[in-house]
Amino acid sequence: MSFQVVITILVAIGSLAYFIPTPQELRDAFVAGQNYFAARNYTKAIEQYDKVLATESDFLTADSVRVVLLSGDLNVGVRSAALYQKANSFRTLDMLDSAIATFRRVLERHDSPKLLVLSRYQIYDLFLQKKEYDSAITAARELISEHPFDEKVEQALYDIGWAFRFKLQYDSSSITFRYLADKYKESPYRVRALYQIGQNALDAQQWSQAVHAFTYLLSEYKPESFSRTDFQNMELRVNRERQIFEAVSNRESDNTNLELASKAEFKIAEAYEHLNNIDSAVARYQYIIRTYALLPTLIEISYIRWAELMLKVRGVEQAVQVYRRAIDEHFHNNVFQARMQYKIARTYQDQREFKRAAEEYLFYVKAYAEVAETAEFSLENARFFAVLNFSAAKEHEQVIAATDSFLTYHSGSEFTPKALIMRGNSFLALKRFTEARQCYEQVLIDYASSEEAIHARMQTARSFYDEKNYEQAITAYAALERTVQSDKERNEIQYYLGMSYFFTSKLTEAVSSLKKVEPTSQFYPFAFSRVVKIYSSISQTDSAEKYITSILSQLSDSSDFKPYAHLSYGELLATTGKFEKAIDEMSIVVRDTNVVENARLQARYARGALYQQTKKYKEAIEDLEYCLKHESFKQNFAATVPVANEKLALSYLGIGKRKEAVEKIITLLNQATAKVDKVKYLSALTEIYVQLNDFPKVVEYGQQVVLADSADENSRAKAYAALANAYGNLNNFEQVVAVLRQAADTLSHHPYIKEILWQTAMLMYDGQAFAYADPLFEKYIEKYPDDTNTENAYYYRGISLFGAGKIDESIAAKRKYIQKYPKSERVPMVQYEIAETYYNAERFDMAAQEYDRTTKSYPSSEYAATAQYNKGWCYFRMGDTLKMVESFERFVRQFPNSPQAPDAQFSIGDYYYNKKDYEKAKAAYQVIVDKYPTYSRFEEAKGLVRELKQINSYLEYSKAIAVFDAQDYPRAIAMLEEVIKKYPDADVRYACEANIASAYSELGQKQKAYGMFKAIIEKYSGVPEAQMVVFFAEQHKRWLESKMNQ
């Protein structure tokens, strides 16, 4: 894994090896590399690290510049750090071989044992990532050999165990995990290692060893050894992550000891299952239930696992008995009982015992109504699932009764149209066609915009087809053909329309419709098969063969329908007496293992029949016996079974076996008296202790150098650097800041002090130690006001102040930056950051003002649009939604092409929608439809526009009807005409026309009313949405006729 590296350069100044002058290019390259790394531009970072590594200087030794890694935990030479960071960059870029080679170069440097350990860890971890497990094992063992007392040894052993596991060398893996567990008994990896020993045994199918391994783990980590808090924490987690008891699938697991122990319980049961020791497996689940009383969810899961085991080995009823036992044993916990009752119903459902499932869902409704919501399975769902299961069971009378109950209790349910469709389908199956059509009609009236509406129309037509009222079916399907746009429904329409024509002997029309069924439709094979049969029935076998061979040539070999074409062609050949070619076509289907079972069975049966017919009795017997022993054949081709038995018997007789003719069968000191010499040696000592990483000694001798009157500037500068470095390594960052500020106050003219001050400030900044970065940037600004880095110091100080929680000081610093550097490219960004600072501090009024200032002061900047957009959200957070909308409206007008424009526009629509100002809402959503077709919520906006049109049209229609009911017919007519004019595409227009006609009738203008009713009938008789209006018009037309004829 890559480590987030926090870097600082602390330069030692003087004649000795460590703190010497640092070349400008080295500093710039390294700082740039770190900036690139932080910005995730790893390619550029590598280029800068290479500059560090390539820099040559007569005054620079390998350790003249030090860096701090891992948030101050590690201090190493800059070149070592550059190498390490370069390797991390390669790794992040997925250049794993380059990363490994670079980490190996780090191993050649010895300024930090810890860095060597980390590099060795990175090397073997990379090998693991590359799945080069032998190399990973070798590298991990090198880490253990070279650094036997490092804490990483335990992880290396653990990862070696995993490497062997990845190689499927379970014995070697378990030996490694056992060594880790025995040698490091307090290791956080111990319980994981013990767990993996058991898992290895399971994966190696060594079931008894698995039981032993997991049992040993539990003897070391007994349930009673854990605290109540452990159990409570685990229960909370289990409720969040129900899959917590699945096997550990990788080496980076965060399971607690208790979790692993409880999982081991289940693993023991699993091993017993594999040993076919069902009683021991069950006993383990029962033990878990008795022992883990503080883990209700674990108990629930135990019952479920127990039941699933029973389902697998003893059948559905034994599984259900486990759930019933769970209910009986937890009579005090109704929620638990409800969940178990749900599992009973769901078990029957999953086993396709749909009628039993439906009955159990209804029992859930009856017994657990008060706790259904807490049990997370509502009564609405339970009743609807009962309907679904009765429907799947084809228990049509029960579907009707269950649907009636569902509609009574949940009339506003989103499932209502679906329930009505199932109710209608049950009537249809019972051949109660009129009642079926009434259900479909109710869907069309009450749920015309639902997904089920088209299905209701389709099923209405299907009811005529099933009723064998083919002429009415033709009319219904023809009407659907003119209006339906969906390819799926259109193909279904063409198929049933063709079949309706077929049954009315309109064979030309039948062929025409059936040929319109597209190759992507599920009806395609049935359609072309019927066309072949029609041609054959009228003795146009040449046309049939030309047609089916054309289909065979057009269908790719990967087409799911090609086997059906071979099947159809074989049937055609058989009817023309070409039995051998027919057998070849059937054999193509039989040999194709991708073909669905039923098609292969059909082809095999046909081939068997052909073999029998051609007196190849042994081949016939093989095919026919296969089919007759196959349950799917007996269930799906029940009508053919008698004939198949007959042909089998005839085949047995053909080979002289009379008896057989009637029988059938699963991842790191010198001294002097002269003061000058003494200071020099003190300085040297300081450097030595730096190299030895003895930081208390660095502080002791460094302070003596700084306080010595005889110390020259270079020695003092060098000592200041060493002190800062030591304090940093001692995690005393307050002293780091104090030392460097003192150095700047006393030696500000010294070039190295400036460099050290800047680099340390950047170190703190990059490491997000903002409270320490701020006073260093402040001192830099004070001492070097005209330096090239000062602009950055102003900028970074503003950010540091914010990071340190000093909001007002941060904003003041940023304003100072804008004032001092008004022409900087950063200014718009800084102004924007001021606004963001206020926003994040939840000072939304000030944020709004600053966002507005950003837009007005820097309208051409990349921040202008976003600032204007965010201003709207400030008003939202202040609770002023009206100003929010006004702000968003200005934003959309000013920045229509901004990526946030459609979001703002959508929010405008939502505001008006929630205010129930549907006209303005519709207008807002319409802007999205008109201008932002690629917007992610385009379709949602489009749907809302349509919905709101219907709502608005209906609201205005309702107002007009109220006037109508008040018998103010002239005004009602005008209002209804306005609705039609305003909403010409709304469904309500049909009712408007009918009520205008009625108003004229009430005004005594019966002839005009009569003409209008007649026009309605003529215009809309073929429009499904207008059928009720047409019916209304027909009734009133007849009434007017009777009145006018009197």
N, C-alpha and C positions, 0 to 999 in steps of 0.2 A: 504494500500500500504506500501511497505517497504521503509524506509528512508536510503539514503546513509549516513553512520555515519562516521564522522571524529573524531578520538579519540586522546587525549593527556593525559598523567598522570603527574600532577604537585603535587609533594609530599611536604607536609609541615613538617618541622622538628622542634622538640621541645617537651616540656613537656605537652603542651595543646592538646586539643582533635583533632584538624584538621590535622595539619602537624606533624606527628609522623613517626618513621622509617617504611618504607614499606618493608615487607618480599620479599626476592628475588623470591620465588616461585609465589607470587601474581603478581609481575611485569611481570615475564616471562610468566605466564599463560595468563594474560590479553593481553600483546603484541602479544603473539602467537595467541590468539583468534581473534584479530583484523586482523592479517595477514591472517589467514585462512578465515575470513569473506571477506576480500578484494579479496582473491583468489577464492571466491565462494565455498570453501570447508566448507559448513555450518555444517556438522556433526562434523568435527574436531573443528570448532569454538565453538560449543555447549559444547564439552568436556572441552575446555579451560575456557569458562565462568563458567562452573560448578566448576572448580578448584578455580576460584576467589571467587565464592559464598561459597565454603566449607572451605576456608582458615581461620584458627583461630589464634589469637595473643593476648597476654595480653596487648600489646601496641597499638593495632589497633582497632579503633572504626569504626563505619559504614561510616563516612565521612572523614576519614584520607586521602583518595585518591580521587581526583576530576577528572572529565572528561569533555571534551567539545564535545557537539553534534551539529549537524546541522550547520557545518562550523563556529563554534564559537558562535552561537546564544544561546546555552544552556549549563550551567555548572551544573553538578550533581555528586553525589557520585558514586564511581566506581562500587559498587554493584548494585546500581540502573541501571547504564549503562549496566552492564553485564546482568542483568535481561532483560532489554529492547532489547539488542542485541540478547540475547538468544531467546526471543519471535520472533524477526524479522527473525532469522534463522529458527525457526520452520515454520514460515509463508512461507518463501521461499521454504522450503522443502514440502510444502503443508500439513503440520501437523497442521491443523487449530485448533483443539481442544487444543493441547498442547500450541499453540501460544496464544490462548485466556486465558488459565489458567495462563500462565507466565505473560501476560500483567496484569492480575488481581493481581499478586504478586507485580508488580510495584506500583499498587494503594495503597499498604500497606506501601509504603515508601513516606515520605513527604518532601524530600529535594528540590523538584522542582515542583511548580504548573503546569508549562508548560508541563513537562514530564507526569504529571497526565492527562492533557488534551489530549496529543498525544496518551497515552495509551488507554484512553476511546474511542478516535476516532478509534484507531486500533481495539478495541474489537467490536464496532458495525459494523465497515467495514468488519471484518471477518465474523460476523453473516450474513451480506448481501451477502458476497461471498458464504457462506454455504446455502444461501436461507432460513435461519431461521429468517424470517422477524419480527416476534413478539419479539424475543430476541434482534434483531437489534434496533427495535423501543425503547424497554426498556432501552438498553444501551445508545442510543443517547439521550434519555430524561434525563438519569442520568448525562451525560456530561453537558446538558443545566442547570440542577438543581444545580450541584456542581460548575459550572464555568459559571455563567450567563453573565459575561461581556467579555468572551473570544471571539476572532474573529471566532473561530470554531463553535460557536453557530449557525451562519447563515448556514454554511454547514450542521450541524447536522439537522437543521430544513428541509433543502432541501432534505437530504437523508431520513428523516422520511417520507416526502411526497412520495419519490420514493419507500420506503418500502411498504407503503400502496398501491401504484400503482402496485407494483409487486404482491401484494396479491389480486389485482383486486378490492380493496376497494376504488373506485374512489372518492366517497364523502369525506371520511376521508383524502385521498390524497390531494384533492382540498382545504379542510379546512386548512390543514397544509401549503400548498403553499400560500393560501390567507393570513394567519397569517404572514408568512415570508414577503410577498410583502407589507403588510400594516405596519408592525413594523419596517422593515429595508429598508427604501425607497432608500438608497444609496448603498444597497448591490449589488455586482456583480451577485448575484443569483436572484435578483428581476425579471428581464425580463424573465429569464428561468422559474421561478415559475409561472409567469403569463401565459407563453406559455403552460406549462404543465397543468394548469387548463383547458385551452381550449382543449388540447389533451386528457385529462381525459374525458371530456364531449364527445368528438368524440368517444373514445374507449367504452364509456358507451352507445353509440348510443343516446345521448341526444343532438340532432342536434341543437336545438334552443339555449340551454345553451352554446354550442360550439361557435355559432355565437356571442353571447353576450360576452363571455370570450375573444375571439380573437379581437373583436371590441374594448373592453376596453383596451387591450394591445396596440392597434394601437392609441387609444386616448391618451395614456401615452407616446407613442414613435412614434410620427407622422413623416412621411417621410420628411417634411420640417425642422424638428429639427436636421437632420443629415447634416454634411458638405459635400461639393463636394468631399473631400478626402475620406470620408467614402464610398461614392458611387463608387469612382474610385477603392479603395482597394477591395470592394466587387466584382466589375465587373471582376478584375483580378483573384480573387479566383474562381468566378463562371466559368470563362473560363478554369480554371484548374480542377475544380471538378463539373461537370455538374449535379451531383446528390445532390447538396447542399440543394435543396428544398425538399428532402425527410424528413419524420417526424423524430424527435429526437428519437433514439431507445435505448439510455442508459443514465445514469445519469452523465456521464463524457463527456459533450459536449463542444466544443470550438467555438460554433457559436457566432458571434458578435450580438450586439443589433439590428443593421440594418438587419442582416440576419434573425434573429428571427422575426422581424417586417414584412419583406417581405414574409417570410414563412407563417406568420399568415394570410396574404392576401389570399394566396392559400388555407389555411385551411378553411377560411370563405367560399370560393367558394365550397370547398369539402363538407362542412356541408350543404350548400344550395342544392347541388346535392342530398345528402341523403334525404333532405326534399322534394325532387322532385320539388324544386323551381328553375327550369332551368333558368328562366329569371333573377333571382337575382344572380345566379352563373355566367351567362354570363355578367351581369352588373358589377360584381366584376372583371372579367378578363379585361373588357373594362376600368374600373377604374385604374387597375394596368398599363395598356398600356399608359393611359393618364398621370398618376402621376409619374411613375418611368422612365422618359425620359433619365436620366443619367445612366440607366442600360439597354443597348441594349439587352444583353443576357436575362435579366428578361422579357423584352418585347417579345422576341422570344419565350421564354418558355410559356408565357401567351397565345400567339396565339396557340401554340401547345396544351396546356391544354384545351383551348376553343374548338379547333377542335376535340380533343379526346372526349370531352363531347358530342359534336354534333354527332360524330360517334356513340357513345353509345346510345343516345336517339333518334336521328333523321335520322341516316344513313350516308352512305359514301358521298353522294352528298352534304349534309349540312356541313360535315367536310371539304370537299374540298372548299366549298364556303368561309369558314373562312380563309383558306390559300390564296385564290384568293383576298379576301378583304385585307389581310396583304400585299400582293404584290401591290395592288392599292394604299394603304395608305402610302407606303414607296417607292414611285417611284424614290426618290433621292438616294436610297441605293440598288444598283444592287446586292451586295453580299447577303444582307438580302433577296432580292427577289429570288435570285437563291436558297437559302436554303429553302424558302417556296415552290418553284417549286419542289425541290427534295422531300419535304414532301408530296406534292400532289401525285407524282409518287409513293412514298413509301407507302402511304396510300392505293392507289389502289392495289399495289402489296400485302400488308399485308392482304387485304380483298379478295385476290385471283381474283381480276378483272385484270387479267394479260394483256389483250389486251389494256385496258385503261392505265395501268401502263406503258407499252411499249411506247405508243403514247406520254405520258407525259415526259418520259425520252428523247424522240427524240425532243420534244419541248424545253426541258432544253438545249439540244445541240444547237438548233437553236437560242434561245434567250439569253443564258448566256455564250457563248463560251469564252468571254474575262475575265470573273471573276470566271470561274469554279474552277481553282486551289485555289484561295483565299477562295472560298466557301467550299473548302475541299471535292469536289466531281468532279473528273476529267472528261473531255470529253470521255476519254477512258473508264472509268467506266460507264458513262451514256450510251454510245453506246452499251457496252457489256451487261448492264442490260436490254436494249431494246431487244437485241437478246434473253437473258434468259427469259424475260417475254413473248415475242412472242412465244417462244418455249413452255413455260408452258401453254400458251393459245392454243397451237396446231394450231396457225395461220402460217401454214407452208410456204406459199408464202411470208408473211411478214418476217419470219425468214430468208429466203433466201436473200431478198432485204436488210434487216438490217445487215446481215452478210457481204454482198458484200460491204456495206458502211463502216462497221467496218474494214474490211481487207484493204480497200483503204486508210483510214486515219491512221490506227494503225498496219501497216504490221509487225512491230517488236514487237508487244505486246506479253506478256507472255500468254495472253488469246487466241492467234491465234489458236493453235491446238484445244482448246475447241470449239471455234467458228466454225472451220471446221467440227468438229464432229456434232455439232448441225445442221449445214447446210446439212451435209450428212443425218442426221436422218430425216430432213424435206423432203428431196428428197425421202427418204425411205418411209415415211408416205404417200407421194403422188404417191408412186409406180413408181417413176422414178429411177429405180434401177441402171441403168448405171451411171447416174449423181451422185447418192449416193456413188457408189463405187469409182468414180473419186475423191470425197472429201476425202474418207478414204485413198485412195492411196496417195494423196498429204500429208496427215499426216504421212504416212509410209515413204515417201521419204524425206520430209523436217524436220520432227520431230520424227525421228526414236527412239531417246532415251527418248522421252517424256512419261509421264504417259498415254497419250492418244493413244500411238501407239498400245498397246495391244487391246485397245477398238476399234481402227480402224480395226484391224484384225478380232476381234469378230463380229463387225458390218458388215464387208464384208461378212462373212459367214452367218450372219443373213439375209442379203439382198437376198442371194440365197434361204434361207428358206422361207422368206416372198414372194419371187417370185414364190414359189412352185417349184423351180428348185432343187428338193430334192437330186438328184444324185450329183449335183455340191456342194450342202450344205454338203452332206456326205463327199465329197472329202476335202472341206475346213475345216470342223470340225475335220476330221481325221488328217489333217496336224497340226491343232492347238493342238489336243490331244497329239501329239508327242513332242511338244515344250513348251507348257504352263506349268508353275510350280505352279502358284497360285491356292490354293484350291478353291477359289471363282470362278475364270474363268473355272477351270477344271470341276467343277460340272455343270456349265452352259453348257459347251461343251457337257458333257455326256447327259444332258437332251435334248438339241436340236438335237444331233446326234441320240439319241433314237427316238425322235419324227420324224426325217427325215426317219429313218428306218421304223417307223410305217406307215408313209404315202406312203412308197414304198412297203408296205406289207411284209417287212422283219421282221416279228414279233419276231423271235428268237433273231436276232441282236438287235431289239428294246428293248426287255426285258433285254438282257445282258447289254446294255448301261444304261438304266434307273435304273437298280439295282446298278450301280456304283455311283449313286448320293448319297452323304453322308448325314447322319442325321443332320449335321450342316448347310446344304445348304438351302437357301430359296426355291430352286426348289424341295426339298425332298418330300413335300406333293403332289405336282403335279406329280412327278415321280412315287411314289408308287400308287397313284390313277390311273394313266394310266396303270401301270402293272396289277392292279386288273381288269381294264376294258378289257385289252388284254386277260388275262386268261378267263374272262367271255365270251368274244366274240368268243373264240374258244372252248367254252363249257368245260373249265378246271376249273369249279367252286370250286372243292376240292382244287386244287392248289392255286386258288385265296384266298380261305378262310384260308388255311394254311399259306400263305404268309402274309395276312393282320393281322391275329391273332398273328403271330410271331412278327410283327412290334409293335402291341399293347402291347405285353408282354415286349418288349425291351425298349420302350419309358417310361420314368419316368412320374409320374402324373403331374410334374411341367413343362414338355415339352410343348412348344407352338404348337407342331405338333400333339400331341396326339388327340386333338379334331378332327383334319382332318382325322386321322386314324379311329376314331369312325364314322365319316361321310362317309368315303369310305366303311367301313364295313357295315354300314346301307344301303348304296346304293346296295351293293352286296346282302345283305339279301333280299332287296326288289325285286331284279331281280329274286331271287329264290323262291319268294312267301312266305318268312318267315316275314310277315308283322309286327307281334307283336314284334319280336326281333329287327326288323329294327326300329320300333318306339322307343324302349328302347335305341338303339344306338343314334338316333337323339335327344332324350330327354337329354342324357348325355351332348351333345354339347350345347343344348339350356340352360340348368341349369348352365353351367360353365361361370361365369361372367368375367373370365379372357380371354375368347376367343374373338378375334377381331369381330367386329360387323358383317362384311360380312359373316363370317363363321356361326355365330349364325342365321343370317337371312336365309342363305342357308339351314341350318338344320331345322329351323322352317318351312320353306316352304315345305321341303321334308316331314316333319312330318305331316303337314296339308294335303298334298296330300295323304299320307298314311291313315290318319284318314278318308278322304273322300272316299278313295277306300274301306276302311273297314266299311263304312257306319256309322262312329262316327261323325255325322254331326256337332254337337255343338262344339266339340273339333277342328274339321276342320275349322269351321267358325272363332273361336278365333285365330287360327294360321294364317290363310290366311288373315283375316282382318288386323291383326297386321302387317304383311308383306306389304300388299298393302297400308297401311297408312304411312309406313316408307319411307322417301325420298330416303335413301341410297338403299333400295331395288329397288325402281323404277328407280334409276339412274344406279346402278351396275348390276341389273338383268333385264334390260329392255326387253330382249327377252322373259323372263319368265312371265312378267306381264300379257300378254293376257291369258296364260294358267292358271295362278293363279286366275285370275278373272273368268275364266270358271269353275274352280274347286270350287270357292267360290259360284258361282251361283248355281252350282249343289248341294252344301251343303245346301244353303238356301232352295232350292226346296225340299231337303231331309227332312227338318223339316216343310215344308208346307208354308214357307214365300216367296211368289212370288215377293212381292214388294221389299224386301231386296235383292232378287235375282238379281235385276238390279241396287242396290245403294252401297257408301264408305266414315278414319281420325288420372341449379348454388358457460425492464430490475437499602508567617529575624535584664556601664563604671566605672572603679575604679581609685583612686588617691594615690600618695605617694611622700615623699620628697627625699628618698635615690635614687641615680642614678641607682643602680642595680635594685632596685624594680621598678623604673620607666620604665626601659627598658623592664622588664618582663611584666609589664602591657601594655606597648605599643605593645609588641608582642601579648599579649592576645587580645587587641583591634583589632589588624590586623586580627586575626583569626575570631573574632566575625563578623567583617564586611564581611569577606569572606563568612561566613555562611549566612549572611543577604543579600548577593549578592549586597552590597553597595560598588561597586568597586572604586569609587573615594575616599572613606574613607580608603579603603585598601591601596591605593597608598599613601595617606597622612600619615598614621601611619606606614606603612611598610618602607617608606623611612627614617623615624626618627629612626627606629630600625637599619637599615643598616648603618646609619651615626653615631650612638651613639658609643663613645669610650668604654663605659662600657658593651657593648653587648657581650655576649659570642658567640662562633662560632655556637653553635646549634641555638641560637636565630636568628643570622644573616642569617644562611642557611635557616631557616624557613621563615624569612622575604623575602629573595630573591625569594623563591618559591611562596609566597603569591603575591608578586609584579608581577611576571611573569604571574601568574594566572589572576590577576586583569587586567593587560594590555591586556591579551588575550581576556578577556570578554568585554573589552572596544574597541576591534578591533584595538588596537594600537600595531600591531605586530612588528614594528620597536623597540619599547621599550621592548617588550618581549625578542627580540634578544639581545638588549643592556644590559638589566639586567642580563641575564644568562651568557653572555660573561664576564661581570664584576664579576659575582659570581665565574666563573671559574678562572679568573685571581687572585682573592683575597682568594678564598677558594677551590682551586683545589684538595687539599688533603682530603677534607671532602667527605666521601662516598656518602652522599645524593646529593651533588652538581653534582657529576658525573652522578648519576641516573637521576636527574632532567634534566640535560643538554641532556642526551641521549634520554630520553622519549619525551622531547619537540621537539628535532630534528626529531624524528620519527613521532610525531604528525603532524608537518608541512609537512613532506614528504608524509605521508599517506593522508593528506588533499590536496596534490598537491600544497601547498604553497611553492614552490621550492626556491623562492628568499629569504625566511626566513630560510628554512632548510639548505641551503648551508653554511652560516656563522656559524651555530651551529655545523654542521659536521666538518667544518674547525677547530673550536676551540677545538672540542673533539679530533681530530687527533693531534693537537698541544699539548694538555695537557695530553692525555693518549695514547701515541704512542704504548705502549705494551699491551694495554687492549684487551680482547677478542672481544670486539665490534668494534675495530678500523678497522679491515678489512671491515666490513660492512659499516663503516663510509666512507671509501674511495670509496666503490662501490656506496653507495647512494648519495654521494656528486657528483659523475660524472653524475648521472641521474638528480640530482637537478639542476646542472649547465645548463644542456640541457633544462630542463623544464623552467628555468629562461631566456632562450634565449641566453645563453652564450656558443655558439657552440664551439669555439676554446678552451675555458677554460674547457669545458666538456670533450673534446677529450684529453686534456693534463692530466686531472684527471684520465681518464680511462687508459691512457698509464702509469701513475704513479702506478695505481693499478696492472697492468700486471707486471711492473718492480719490485714491492714490494712483490707481491704474485704469482710468476711464476708457482707454483705447485697447485694453487687453481683450483678446478673444474670449477670455473666461467670464467677462462681466455679465453677459446675459445668463450664463449658467449660475454665477454667484447670486445674482438677483433672484433667480428661480429657487436656489437653495434656501434663501432667506424665507421665501414663502413656504417651502417644504418644511423648514424648521418650525415655523409657527404651526403648520398643519399637524406635524407629528407631536407637537406639544399640546395639541388640541386647543389651540388659541385660534379658532377658526375665523373670527372677525378680522384679526390682523393678517391671517393667511390670505383671506380674500383680497384685502387691500394690496398685499405684496404680489399676488398672482396678477392682479389688474395692472400693477406697475410694470411687471415683466412684459405683459402684452403691449402696453402703450409705449413703453420706453424702448423696447426691442422687438418691434412687430415683424422684422424679417428673420429673426433668430429661430432656431429649431425648437426653442422653448415657448414661443409665443402661443401656439395653438394649445399645447398641453396645459399651460398656465390658465388660459381662458376656460378650458374644460374643467380643470380642478377647482376653479373658482365656483362653478356651479355646485360641486360637491361640498364646498365649505358651507354654502347656504343650506344644503341638505342636512349637514351635521349640526347646524344651528337651529334646525327645525323649521326654517323658512322655505318651504317647498315651492311657494309661488315665485320667490326670487330665484330659486334654483332653476325653475322652468324658464323664466325670463332670461337667465344667464345662458342656459343651454340654447335657447332660440337665437340669441346674439352670436353664440359660438358657431352654430351651424351656418348662419348667414355669413359670418366672417371667415370661417375656415371650412367650407363645404367638402374639401378634399382631404381633410385630416383623418387619420385612421380612427380617431375617437368620434368623428361626426355621426356615424350611424348609431353608436352607443348613446350619444346625447339625444339624438332624435328618438330612439326607442324609449329612453327615459321620459321624454316629453309625452310620448304616447301613453306610457304607463301611468304618468301623473293624471292625465285627463281620464284615462280608463278608470282609475281608482276613484276619481271624483265623479264618476258616472256621467261625464260630459263626453258622450260617445261620439258626437260629430267631430269634435276637436281631436279626440283620440284617433278616430279613423283617418283624419287628415294628416296627423303626425305619422302614423304607420304608413300611409300612402306615400309619403316622401321617401321612405326607405325602399318601398317597392319600385318607385320611379327612378331613384338615383343610385341605389346601392345594391345592385343585383348580386355582387359577390360577398356581401355581408353574411357572416355566419348565421345570423338569425333572420335572414331574408324570408325563408319559408314561413317562419313563425309570424313575421310581420304581415306577410301575404295572407295567412290564415286569419289573423286578427282583423285585417281590413274586410275580408269577406264576412266574418262573424259580425262586425260592427255595422256593416251595411244591412245585414238581416235584422239586427237589433233596432237600428234607427228607423228602418222602413216599418218594422212592426210597431214601434212606439207611435209613429205618426199615423199609421193605419188605425191603431187603437183609439187615438183621439178622434179620428174621423168616424169610427163606428159609434163612439159615444154620442156624437152629434146625430148620427143616423138613428140611434136608439131614442134620442130625444125628439125624433120625427121632424128634425130640421133638414129635410131632404135636399133642398137646393144647396145649402152650405155643405152638407155631407158630400154631395156630388163634386163640388169644387175641391174639397179637401182630398177626396179619393183620387181625383184626376191629378192633383199636385203630387201625391205619393207616386203615382205611375210615372209622371214626368221626371221626378227627382230620383226615383230608384227603378229604372226600367229593367234591370236584371234581377231584382229581388223576387223571391218566390211569392211574396205577398201581393204582387201585381195582379195575379189571377183572381184572388179574392176581391181586390179593389174593383176590377171590371165587373165581377158578378154583383157586387153590392151597389155599383152605379146603376146597373140595370134594374136591380130591385128598387132603388130609390125612384127611378123613373116610373116603375110600375106603381109604386105607392102614390106618386104624383098624378096618377091617372094617364100617364103617357105610355099606355100598354103597347102600342105598336112599336114605339122606339125601344121599349124594354125588350119586346119580343125579338126585334132585330139584333139587339146586343147579345141576348142569350144565344141566339142562333149562331152569331159570329164566334162567340166563345167556344161553342161545341165544335165548329168547323176548324178553328185555329188550334185548339189545344187537346183534341181527342187523342193525339199520339204523344202527348207530353206527360210522362208519369207523374211529375210533381203537381200537375193540374187536374188529376183525375177526380178528386173530390169536388173541385169547382165545376168540372164538366158535368158530373152527376147532378150537382145543384142546378146547373143551367138547364139540363134536360128536364128535370122535374118542374122547374118554373116555366119552361117553354110549353110543356104540355098543359100546365094549368092555365097559362095565358091563351093557348089555343082553345081550350074549352070555354073560357070566358068570352073570347072574341067570336066564337061560333054560336053563342047563345042569342 
